[in-house]
Amino acid sequence: MAPLNTKKTKREPGTTNASSIKIPLTRPYMNEAIKKKVCEVLESGYLTEGPVTKAFENALRDFVGCAHAIAVTSCTVGLELALRALNVGPGDEVIVPDYTYPATADAVAIVGATVVLVDVSRDSMLIDYDSLEQAITERTRAVIPVSLFGNPLDYDRLNEMKKKHGVYIIEDAACSIGASYKGVKVGNLADISVFSLHPRKFITTGEGGIITTNNPEWAEWMLSYKHFGLRAENTSRLGSSFQMVGTNYKLSDVLAAIGLVQMEVIDELLGRRREIAQKYISLLADIKAISLPKITNGGTHSYQSFCIFVEERDEIMHKMRASGIEVQIGTYSLHREPAFASGRGCEMSGSLSGSGFAYSHCLALPFYHQLGPKDLEKVVEQLKRALR
């Protein structure tokens, strides 16, 4: 694998001062080949979406094994595009797990549909399938389950519900490039899947997202919409025309260059992440005060993040940050946030107790390719001290 960069990413709000951080939460994979590729794009003078973005889309498509991959400016707008392609809007309901980053529900609200929040499993933090099925109504058009932190979903169960109730499955696969279920990669299992390319993701373009699907009509519509509604045709006007009102969600060649070079070593990067995860699991095995989230049966985790469950999570988090170890909450319990209060285009189904547990107990440990054995031992040692 090429040499790794040691630059730190922008940290999440509420973390300790940068000068006190000895082991950060994450670092992106950067090397000289990436810098060279970006410089090639800059020197070419072609900075908008072009051949490099297309090459990046093709690399991700081939890796996943799907028919279509479409790069966009973020995972959030990717989810929005997916909903619009399926004609989801006002009067429709879309079911979303309560324990997720707000972007999952934001996309639903942006297209004017009603967000229906359901609980997650206390063991895995993935959507609770019984709660999901109970929340389906005649107004339900789609479900957006989240393959959280790189843990794949039970797609067999989801497909059963899809056939039974006639709903679409749009997967928020923000964290799950490289994860798989029964040998099939995430991105090739739902109607539409959307990955994030944010700096906390190990394949990153700084900001960006990528949509995958096997449906050519949806792919064509999304590709057109993100290009202002432009569609290639045999017309007298240079072979193209604007068939509908669209917008600009194009990902530039400058950003795509970063992801394209990372895709060249994606198997090595995944292998390294799983190696670090197994080392963590070994080091944590004798600590009774912590537990690990359950991995989906038949699933292969991509370990975008490495999370544990602990009591007194916030106290432990503050102690570890004070010792120079940057840790973070897992993600958010949406029903606690003012933006998703009931009656504001959002409904809640069930007790959401599993989501509440995850929000209060999930702790994300430092996790990136450059973590060495001594770093891991230091993280676990500080965790043990914080637990005392």
Number of C-alpha atoms within 10 A of each C-alpha: 7 10 11 14 14 12 11 13 14 13 17 12 7 8 18 19 12 13 7 14 16 13 22 23 23 25 25 23 24 19 17 12 15 17 13 14 19 21 13 14 20 13 10 9 8 15 16 16 18 15 15 25 25 17 16 26 22 18 18 25 21 13 16 22 17 18 15 23 26 25 30 29 22 25 27 25 22 29 30 23 25 26 25 18 18 16 12 22 18 14 11 19 26 29 27 26 29 32 30 26 17 17 15 25 28 18 22 30 20 15 17 16 22 25 27 25 28 29 27 28 22 18 16 18 28 29 29 20 18 12 19 23 16 11 18 20 12 10 12 22 23 23 24 24 27 28 25 26 25 26 29 28 28 19 16 12 10 21 18 11 19 17 10 10 16 14 19 23 23 23 26 29 31 27 27 29 28 23 26 23 21 13 10 15 20 31 32 20 25 23 18 28 29 35 28 30 27 19 18 21 26 29 27 23 26 20 17 26 25 27 30 31 24 19 13 11 11 19 22 14 21 25 23 21 23 23 17 17 18 19 18 12 13 10 9 8 8 9 10 13 15 15 14 13 12 17 13 13 22 20 26 22 26 22 24 31 26 26 29 26 21 23 19 13 13 19 13 14 21 21 13 16 24 19 14 22 21 12 15 19 14 10 15 20 12 9 12 8 12 16 17 16 18 13 17 16 11 13 21 21 25 25 26 26 27 23 23 20 21 20 16 11 20 16 11 21 22 18 18 23 21 15 17 19 27 27 26 24 19 25 19 18 25 25 20 12 10 9 14 23 14 14 9 12 17 20 17 21 16 12 11 23 16 22 28 20 19 26 23 19 20 23 24 19 27 21 24 24 21 18 17 11 12 9 15 19 15 14 22 18 14 18 21 16 11 16 18 8
